[in-house]
Amino acid sequence: MSSCAFSTCPLQDILRDHELMCSKQSCFPKHSVNFKTNRMSSDPYNSMTWRQTGRLKCRALDVESKSSFLKGDMFQLEDVIEAQQFDREILSAIFEVAREMETIEKKSTGNQLLKGYLMATLFYEPSTRTRLSFESAMKRLGGEVLTTENAREFSSAAKGETLEDTIRTVEGYSDIIVMRHFESGAAKRAAMTANIPVINAGDGPGQHPTQALLDVYTIEREIGKLDGIKVGLVGDLANGRTVRSLAYLLAKYNDVKIYFVSPDVVKMKDDIKEYLTSKGVEWEESGDLKEVASKCDVVYQTRIQKERFGERIDLYEEARGKYIVDSDILSAMQKHAVVMHPLPRLDEIRVEVDGDPRAAYFRQAKNGLFIRMALLKLLLLGW
């Protein structure tokens, strides 16, 4: 929503840049933030509760947190574009709001918190979970949705309209825009153009910040902590925007170690490795998924993305199927560990894994609803 640059700078610098550089009218007045230490306490063994709904085994940890932000305060960000925008305190506060959204969703009585607000979803790439979870989030809070699926083909973009012109038009019909685009950096362009909040729902091989938020939220809920964890990122690490955004967020926490397990053709790019090193995060590349799985709290599997290979189908076939999570991998994992996946999956996680309580990917997808409900509420109404 602003013309400020999105970068790895601290939140105070982001806010200062907004104050100095933004000439547009914000839905909230500019403000300063008083930073305090956030305290979290959890015991992954004593506070763990198990429940089973239908055939889906569910595990959730009770995590206590206390935000220093007051009800009614304005949200610190005008747009959600990349993972580097968030610091630990804001993450913890967002997760607290997400837990409130869980309560709202369970009541199912028709909350009217966002009544009168309209959300426009612009998706230039296919999506099921992300688009539907955003639309569900808006409707569960009483808002309305204007939607276009496959905007690349069925919108004025097919006629040659620029992204900037599309954004200027759509913002006249709505209060917030959620956009997925095939080009990395498109979300920043949209945010710089719009006078209303913009949420990046994935921009090509760039980032997917709301997925990273729900991933970290899921890890905290499942494992009970975010400091001192070991995470194995598996699969298409070169093209996977989810793993890139997740790596940025994991770097906010202490004593985290990340393992990269991928075919040679889709290894994690150097910019992420360099960023992690600059933040003091230990990382290691490995070709042995079973060994990594035995060490990790989280095995984060991703599919090999055929759509990113263009005409090089030979490279896709070379990469596909090399690392698969099955019962053999499960047998090596610790009892408290979980398997996550941003979905959709193909054959990189066997169906036999679904019945294991450590299979967290459908709970992970459900958590996306709560995180997106929280973000819509915060961007439109504040804390």
VMD Tcl script that draws the C-alpha trace (Angstrom):
set ca {
  {0.00 0.00 0.00}
  {2.99 2.29 0.23}
  {5.97 3.31 -1.81}
  {8.44 2.19 0.81}
  {10.91 -0.55 0.05}
  {10.38 -3.97 1.61}
  {13.67 -5.30 2.94}
  {15.32 -7.07 5.81}
  {15.52 -3.89 7.89}
  {14.08 -3.86 11.41}
  {10.46 -2.92 11.90}
  {11.38 0.46 13.35}
  {13.19 1.30 10.08}
  {10.22 0.12 8.02}
  {7.90 2.38 9.99}
  {10.28 5.33 9.70}
  {10.55 4.80 5.93}
  {6.76 4.73 5.69}
  {6.57 8.01 7.60}
  {9.15 9.75 5.43}
  {8.39 8.30 2.00}
  {4.65 7.60 1.82}
  {2.60 10.37 0.29}
  {-0.59 8.33 0.14}
  {-3.42 8.48 2.64}
  {-3.40 5.45 4.95}
  {-6.45 3.83 6.49}
  {-4.64 4.38 9.83}
  {-2.65 7.42 10.99}
  {1.08 6.93 11.32}
  {2.33 5.95 14.71}
  {5.22 4.71 16.76}
  {5.67 1.35 18.42}
  {6.89 0.65 21.95}
  {8.78 -2.65 21.89}
  {8.70 -4.93 24.91}
  {9.89 -8.44 25.54}
  {7.28 -11.07 24.82}
  {7.13 -14.07 27.14}
  {6.00 -17.47 26.09}
  {5.78 -20.59 28.17}
  {4.88 -24.08 27.12}
  {5.52 -27.67 28.03}
  {5.20 -29.91 24.98}
  {4.64 -32.96 27.16}
  {2.37 -31.72 29.97}
  {0.23 -29.37 27.85}
  {-0.26 -31.62 24.87}
  {-3.85 -32.60 24.14}
  {-4.99 -35.17 21.62}
  {-8.37 -35.36 20.01}
  {-9.85 -37.13 17.04}
  {-12.51 -35.65 14.76}
  {-13.87 -38.21 12.35}
  {-10.85 -39.96 10.90}
  {-8.48 -37.02 11.31}
  {-6.27 -37.31 14.36}
  {-5.49 -33.90 15.75}
  {-2.81 -32.68 18.11}
  {-2.56 -29.19 19.54}
  {-0.40 -27.66 22.22}
  {-1.59 -25.00 24.61}
  {0.73 -22.01 24.19}
  {0.43 -19.01 26.46}
  {1.53 -15.60 25.22}
  {0.93 -12.02 26.16}
  {1.04 -9.24 23.59}
  {2.15 -5.72 24.48}
  {-0.18 -4.29 21.80}
  {-3.45 -2.90 23.12}
  {-6.92 -3.54 21.76}
  {-7.80 -0.74 19.40}
  {-4.19 0.03 18.46}
  {-3.51 0.17 14.75}
  {-1.62 -2.63 13.03}
  {2.06 -1.95 12.40}
  {1.99 -2.95 8.71}
  {-0.02 -1.50 5.88}
  {0.49 -4.50 3.56}
  {1.67 -8.08 3.88}
  {4.22 -8.58 1.12}
  {7.19 -10.53 2.44}
  {8.29 -12.43 5.52}
  {11.03 -9.94 6.40}
  {8.39 -7.43 7.48}
  {7.68 -9.30 10.71}
  {9.57 -9.40 13.99}
  {9.09 -11.81 16.88}
  {6.78 -9.59 18.87}
  {4.43 -8.97 15.99}
  {4.47 -12.67 15.11}
  {3.51 -13.63 18.66}
  {0.75 -11.01 18.70}
  {-0.64 -12.20 15.35}
  {-0.67 -15.77 16.67}
  {-2.61 -14.59 19.72}
  {-5.23 -13.04 17.44}
  {-5.29 -16.24 15.37}
  {-6.15 -18.21 18.51}
  {-9.03 -15.79 19.08}
  {-10.13 -16.49 15.51}
  {-10.18 -20.22 16.30}
  {-12.74 -19.48 19.00}
  {-14.82 -17.35 16.61}
  {-14.76 -20.07 13.95}
  {-15.80 -22.78 16.41}
  {-18.82 -20.79 17.56}
  {-20.13 -20.67 13.96}
  {-22.78 -18.10 14.87}
  {-21.96 -15.60 12.14}
  {-19.47 -13.04 13.41}
  {-19.99 -9.55 11.96}
  {-16.59 -8.05 12.77}
  {-15.90 -7.13 9.13}
  {-19.47 -6.45 8.06}
  {-19.52 -3.79 5.34}
  {-15.98 -4.58 4.12}
  {-15.21 -6.01 0.68}
  {-12.16 -8.13 -0.18}
  {-11.03 -8.57 -3.79}
  {-9.06 -11.70 -4.67}
  {-6.92 -11.44 -7.80}
  {-5.36 -14.81 -8.64}
  {-3.22 -14.96 -11.78}
  {-2.13 -18.51 -10.92}
  {-4.20 -21.55 -9.89}
  {-5.05 -21.90 -6.21}
  {-7.41 -23.93 -4.07}
  {-6.42 -23.66 -0.41}
  {-5.09 -20.10 -0.39}
  {-7.97 -18.52 -2.31}
  {-10.71 -20.46 -0.53}
  {-9.18 -19.92 2.92}
  {-8.99 -16.16 2.34}
  {-12.56 -16.08 1.08}
  {-13.74 -18.25 3.97}
  {-11.84 -16.03 6.42}
  {-13.54 -12.89 5.10}
  {-17.02 -14.41 5.12}
  {-16.62 -15.91 8.60}
  {-15.94 -12.38 9.86}
  {-19.02 -10.99 8.13}
  {-17.28 -9.46 5.10}
  {-17.98 -9.92 1.41}
  {-15.78 -11.16 -1.43}
  {-15.19 -10.10 -5.02}
  {-13.24 -12.83 -6.74}
  {-11.54 -13.62 -10.02}
  {-9.91 -16.98 -10.60}
  {-7.25 -17.38 -13.29}
  {-7.06 -13.62 -13.81}
  {-4.15 -14.15 -16.19}
  {-6.57 -15.57 -18.74}
  {-10.00 -14.30 -17.77}
  {-9.34 -10.68 -16.78}
  {-8.31 -7.59 -18.69}
  {-4.70 -8.73 -18.28}
  {-5.42 -10.98 -21.26}
  {-6.09 -7.80 -23.22}
  {-2.77 -6.31 -22.21}
  {-3.83 -4.23 -19.21}
  {-0.94 -3.47 -16.85}
  {-0.95 -4.75 -13.29}
  {-0.88 -1.16 -12.03}
  {-4.03 -0.25 -13.96}
  {-5.79 -3.37 -12.71}
  {-4.93 -2.51 -9.10}
  {-6.07 1.10 -9.47}
  {-9.39 -0.13 -10.83}
  {-9.99 -2.93 -8.32}
  {-9.17 -0.77 -5.31}
  {-12.16 1.35 -6.27}
  {-14.42 -1.63 -5.68}
  {-12.92 -3.06 -2.49}
  {-11.28 -2.38 0.88}
  {-8.44 -4.91 0.65}
  {-6.78 -6.86 -2.16}
  {-5.40 -10.40 -1.94}
  {-3.26 -11.21 -4.97}
  {-1.39 -14.18 -6.37}
  {0.80 -13.55 -9.39}
  {3.17 -15.50 -11.59}
  {5.93 -12.86 -11.43}
  {8.25 -12.45 -8.47}
  {7.94 -8.88 -7.18}
  {4.43 -8.31 -8.51}
  {3.01 -7.97 -5.00}
  {5.41 -5.11 -4.24}
  {4.32 -3.34 -7.40}
  {0.69 -3.76 -6.41}
  {1.34 -2.45 -2.89}
  {3.19 0.58 -4.23}
  {0.21 1.37 -6.47}
  {-2.74 0.73 -4.16}
  {-4.22 3.03 -1.54}
  {-5.75 0.06 0.29}
  {-3.99 -2.92 1.94}
  {-2.49 -5.58 -0.33}
  {-1.74 -9.13 0.78}
  {0.72 -11.22 -1.20}
  {-0.81 -14.68 -1.71}
  {2.26 -15.86 -3.61}
  {4.30 -14.19 -6.35}
  {5.91 -16.71 -8.68}
  {9.06 -18.21 -7.15}
  {9.36 -15.19 -4.84}
  {7.50 -15.36 -1.51}
  {4.32 -16.58 0.14}
  {4.28 -14.75 3.49}
  {0.84 -15.85 4.74}
  {1.81 -19.48 4.15}
  {4.96 -18.90 6.20}
  {2.91 -17.32 8.98}
  {0.56 -20.30 9.16}
  {3.55 -22.65 8.99}
  {5.23 -21.04 11.98}
  {1.90 -20.90 13.80}
  {1.46 -24.62 13.13}
  {4.96 -25.44 14.37}
  {4.31 -23.55 17.60}
  {0.96 -25.31 18.06}
  {2.33 -28.76 17.29}
  {5.81 -28.66 18.88}
  {5.16 -26.10 21.62}
  {8.14 -23.88 20.89}
  {9.95 -22.06 18.12}
  {13.36 -21.56 19.69}
  {15.79 -24.46 19.62}
  {14.04 -26.46 16.90}
  {15.43 -28.39 13.94}
  {13.56 -28.18 10.63}
  {14.16 -30.19 7.48}
  {13.08 -28.43 4.28}
  {12.60 -31.07 1.58}
  {11.83 -31.08 -2.14}
  {11.78 -28.16 -4.58}
  {13.76 -25.59 -2.63}
  {14.81 -23.55 -5.69}
  {11.29 -22.75 -6.88}
  {9.34 -23.13 -3.65}
  {8.22 -19.72 -2.43}
  {6.84 -21.34 0.74}
  {10.22 -22.60 1.92}
  {11.88 -19.28 1.14}
  {9.39 -17.34 3.26}
  {9.54 -19.95 6.01}
  {13.33 -19.71 6.16}
  {13.08 -15.94 6.63}
  {10.67 -16.35 9.56}
  {12.60 -19.18 11.22}
  {15.62 -16.87 11.28}
  {13.76 -14.72 13.83}
  {14.12 -17.44 16.46}
  {17.05 -18.63 18.56}
  {19.11 -21.81 18.16}
  {17.26 -22.95 15.04}
  {18.93 -25.36 12.65}
  {17.67 -25.90 9.11}
  {18.47 -28.89 6.91}
  {18.09 -28.62 3.13}
  {17.23 -31.91 1.39}
  {16.62 -31.64 -2.34}
  {17.66 -32.96 -5.75}
  {20.66 -31.11 -7.19}
  {18.57 -29.35 -9.83}
  {16.34 -27.65 -7.24}
  {18.71 -26.83 -4.38}
  {18.04 -23.87 -2.10}
  {19.32 -20.66 -3.68}
  {22.35 -18.86 -2.31}
  {20.45 -15.73 -1.26}
  {18.58 -17.69 1.43}
  {21.73 -19.45 2.62}
  {23.56 -16.14 2.84}
  {20.66 -14.55 4.72}
  {20.55 -17.38 7.26}
  {24.30 -17.16 7.75}
  {24.09 -13.41 8.29}
  {21.49 -14.02 11.02}
  {23.57 -16.68 12.72}
  {21.23 -19.52 11.74}
  {22.95 -22.87 11.29}
  {22.07 -24.71 8.09}
  {23.24 -27.88 6.40}
  {22.65 -29.56 3.06}
  {22.07 -33.31 3.06}
  {21.13 -36.04 0.63}
  {19.91 -38.45 3.31}
  {16.26 -37.75 4.15}
  {15.99 -40.57 6.66}
  {18.96 -39.34 8.68}
  {17.65 -35.76 8.64}
  {14.16 -36.93 9.64}
  {15.61 -38.68 12.69}
  {17.07 -35.39 13.94}
  {14.27 -32.95 13.14}
  {11.25 -31.63 14.99}
  {9.65 -30.77 11.65}
  {9.98 -32.45 8.26}
  {8.60 -29.89 5.80}
  {8.00 -31.65 2.49}
  {7.21 -29.85 -0.78}
  {6.29 -31.04 -4.25}
  {8.57 -30.70 -7.25}
  {6.88 -27.91 -9.22}
  {6.51 -29.05 -12.81}
  {5.17 -25.64 -13.88}
  {8.53 -24.00 -13.05}
  {10.56 -26.23 -15.40}
  {9.16 -24.95 -18.69}
  {10.19 -27.25 -21.51}
  {12.88 -29.03 -19.44}
  {10.64 -31.96 -18.57}
  {13.75 -34.15 -18.37}
  {14.97 -32.15 -15.37}
  {11.55 -32.41 -13.74}
  {11.48 -36.18 -14.15}
  {15.01 -36.36 -12.75}
  {13.98 -34.49 -9.62}
  {10.53 -35.96 -9.04}
  {10.26 -38.89 -6.66}
  {13.77 -38.70 -5.26}
  {12.69 -37.82 -1.72}
  {9.45 -39.37 -0.48}
  {8.01 -39.40 3.03}
  {6.61 -42.88 3.71}
  {6.33 -45.32 6.60}
  {10.08 -45.90 6.49}
  {10.76 -42.19 7.09}
  {8.10 -42.10 9.81}
  {9.84 -44.95 11.61}
  {12.98 -42.83 11.87}
  {11.20 -39.73 13.19}
  {10.94 -38.80 16.84}
  {7.56 -39.27 18.52}
  {6.97 -35.54 19.01}
  {8.03 -34.58 15.47}
  {5.59 -33.67 12.69}
  {5.37 -33.85 8.91}
  {4.19 -30.67 7.21}
  {3.42 -29.81 3.59}
  {1.99 -26.61 2.04}
  {-0.11 -28.75 -0.36}
  {-1.08 -29.77 -2.94}
  {0.89 -32.99 -2.82}
  {1.45 -35.52 -5.56}
  {3.35 -38.62 -4.45}
  {6.00 -37.01 -2.25}
  {4.04 -38.02 0.87}
  {2.48 -41.46 0.71}
  {-1.19 -41.76 1.65}
  {-0.18 -44.31 4.29}
  {1.30 -41.42 6.30}
  {-2.06 -39.65 6.66}
  {-3.26 -41.80 9.53}
  {-0.23 -41.09 11.71}
  {-0.80 -38.36 14.35}
  {2.49 -36.81 13.26}
  {0.97 -36.00 9.85}
  {0.16 -32.34 10.46}
  {-0.46 -31.06 6.92}
  {-4.26 -31.01 7.04}
  {-4.20 -29.33 10.45}
  {-1.68 -26.95 8.91}
  {-4.11 -26.11 6.09}
  {-6.87 -25.47 8.63}
  {-4.57 -23.11 10.54}
  {-4.37 -21.04 7.37}
  {-7.97 -19.99 7.95}
  {-7.21 -18.63 11.42}
  {-4.07 -16.78 10.35}
  {-5.85 -15.18 7.41}
  {-8.84 -14.23 9.56}
  {-6.35 -12.56 11.93}
  {-4.57 -10.68 9.13}
  {-7.80 -9.39 7.59}
  {-9.01 -8.19 10.98}
  {-5.67 -6.51 11.78}
  {-5.20 -4.81 8.41}
  {-8.77 -3.47 8.31}
  {-9.49 -2.76 11.99}
  {-6.19 -2.91 13.91}
  {-5.52 -4.78 17.13}
}
mol new
graphics top color blue
foreach p $ca { graphics top sphere $p radius 0.5 }
foreach p [lrange $ca 0 end-1] q [lrange $ca 1 end] { graphics top cylinder $p $q radius 0.2 }
display resetview
